[in-house]
Amino acid sequence: MIDAATHQMTVTDHGQTVMTFTAGFGKPGFRTPTGTFHVLGKDAVITMTSCSANITCNPRNPNYYDLVVHWAVRLTGSGLFVHAAPWDPAIGRADSSHGCIHLSTEDAHRFYDFSRVGDTVIVKNAGGLVGGPSGP
């Protein structure tokens, strides 16, 4: 369960809490979608760009990004991930992503190693719509 209201991610296994992380979410205009998702895949390293996320291909646009991202767990085909965001000093305090769920590198690595394709991930209180723009 990932709760945008508390900026907490709680990982359970057979009903028992096994990990709790501080998380970051999408900023205004790029809200993380609320809903029930399933892990579609995992990438230890992936390049994420605002162009591939259909946000902007213009490097002068403030929402432009071209980042190498570690420990990415994919939740949607349109680009919603839980991933490491070492560039984000506001994890747990302010929402600054383009829709993805930010974790510290250590926490993202732990979640990446623990999660399996098909696992259920519930995001609540985030306010975004599934299928909207999404990225780091």
Secondary structure, DSSP 8 states (H G I E B T S, - for coil): -EETTTTEEEEEETTEEEEEEE-B-B-TTS--B-EEEE--EEEEEEEEETTTTTS---TTSTT--EEEEEEEEE--TTS-EEEE-TT-TTTTT---BSSSEEE-HHHHHHHHHH--TT-EEEEES--B-TTS----
